[in-house]
Amino acid sequence: MNVLLCGDFDAAERARWQQALAAALPEARWLDEAAAQARPELAQAAVVANPPPGSLQGLPRLRLIQSLWAGVDRLLADPTLPAGVPVARMVDPAMNAAMAETALWAVLSLHRGFFEYARRQRAGRWQVHAQRRADEVNVLVLGQGEMGRHAAARLAQQGYAVHGWRRDGTPLAPLLAQAQIVVNLLPLTPETRGLLDAAFYAALPPQASLVNLARGAHVVDADLLAALDRGRLRHAVLDVFNTEPLPPSHPYWQHPRVTLLPHAAALTDPRSAAVVAAANLRAALAGAPVAHRVDRERGY
Amino acid sequence: MNVLLCGDFDAAERARWQQALAAALPEARWLDEAAAQARPELAQAAVVANPPPGSLQGLPRLRLIQSLWAGVDRLLADPTLPAGVPVARMVDPAMNAAMAETALWAVLSLHRGFFEYARRQRAGRWQVHAQRRADEVNVLVLGQGEMGRHAAARLAQQGYAVHGWRRDGTPLAPLLAQAQIVVNLLPLTPETRGLLDAAFYAALPPQASLVNLARGAHVVDADLLAALDRGRLRHAVLDVFNTEPLPPSHPYWQHPRVTLLPHAAALTDPRSAAVVAAANLRAALAGAPVAHRVDRERGY
């Protein structure tokens, strides 16, 4: 089996992936972009991580494009992506667990006021605030895919009053009106781009908080900053941004009501993801159905 | 039923407790310290929250001293505490849950490096660090009482490799040698006072972290600061201190490897704790055994 491996990783990352993939799929021969361009008839499948646009065209024997990342919005935006080849998202159990951990940490921090205590520590202020029970906190999880369902289950296990929403026609406004904490785990599609705008924040009760672990383009930054600055929103935990890395001058960096992570809420774990990728590559080359195949119309 | 209510709460706190206790035990008449001193033969039970030393002596009909707090070390340190009267600790389900939440938040923060990301945000630095799975993190919970067991169960539910220790002769050193995160939930007794000293930190592997949610006097502060400053310990999350409130000049406040809370890891919830206290008061006055009775020899 000849497999093209290409993506935007650095040398150390690429070495980690090479090692994990070689262990999970010892029968494969791995091609880099130069090798695939030199002999395009060789590549039977591609394992990709945000590959440079154009790198997957002109490969006549390609049977599967397996993404190493869960989000495929950048991959699908490449107009040269070969139309007839199935694309699969990565569903990595270690990544699902990591995402649920980050969601739980953010919700615990907001519920119990730990970000506020961190500010008080820096100010040298000893002051206790009131404490609510978890079942008194309404958490709304946007997105009910692999990651949304995992995160919602972990939050419910901790006693939170968890509600879920997906884009299936369920009205969003009544759920927003009850939500004290919103956790966004939606896929980025033309329908969800910019969903977290002024109207969205206005539909929340005063002093609600936002946790965005999905994509930066879900958020209209100016509207979020306005909602925070007017005191309408209490706090935002942001892992993803419209421009990444977040530019040094961006107001999020030093905003007292923003906690930010450098797109680190959940990293794909090469050890488990390579096993998932290997199973899918074997299935594709045997003519069997592949798991987590992307619906290009829906966009995820 | 005539019940003395006394403690070190402020007016608002006292009013919250009065309201909750009156709802849970409508048959009781509540005495304050002055009323009990004026007619000492009235008080049949006492509900206390770190009462001033001496306030429980000379009450001939006292059948139960019910603490509203889980920790009774300050109460038992009063030499005038009447010897023949049972003392009960508070075991409040809402407090157990809150303590487990704080333990989970601290462990998630340490495991996933969220304190480090907060420092990077303040420094304007976009940099991802490596991610381990929860089952690769050894967490040692000291104390296997109500709170220790609750916290350990929640941590295990999240996938951590959890070990427990109690002072029953089990050697501590082999467990410390394997621990990446230690969560202290021991009772404060003469045997556990100062347990977290230089020898304790030296027994941990390099770059382990400490979460102290029990009592400040478990920690030898100079030894903890030395272990942090020498880079032996990675981080400490401290909720309790040898002197509270923590004095403004204390090095913990601004230490980059210390996250501190103002003794807020778990507040007793008057709504549920009053129900627990009411059941115990009724039992005591009916001559039935009381729950969570303190063994004065053991000290908890």
Interface residues (C-beta under 8 A of the other chain):
Chain A: A94 A97 A98 E101 T102 L104 W105 L108 S109 H111 R112 F114 Y117 A118 R120 Q121 R122 G124 W126 Q127 V128 H129 A130 Q131 R133 A134 R154 Q157 Q158 G159 E244 P245 L246 P248 W253 Q254 T259 L260 L261 P262 H263 A264 A266 L267 D269
Chain B: A94 A97 A98 E101 T102 L104 W105 L108 S109 H111 R112 F114 Y117 A118 R120 Q121 R122 G124 W126 Q127 V128 H129 A130 Q131 R133 A134 R154 Q157 Q158 G159 E244 P245 L246 P248 W253 Q254 T259 L260 L261 P262 H263 A264 A266 L267 D269
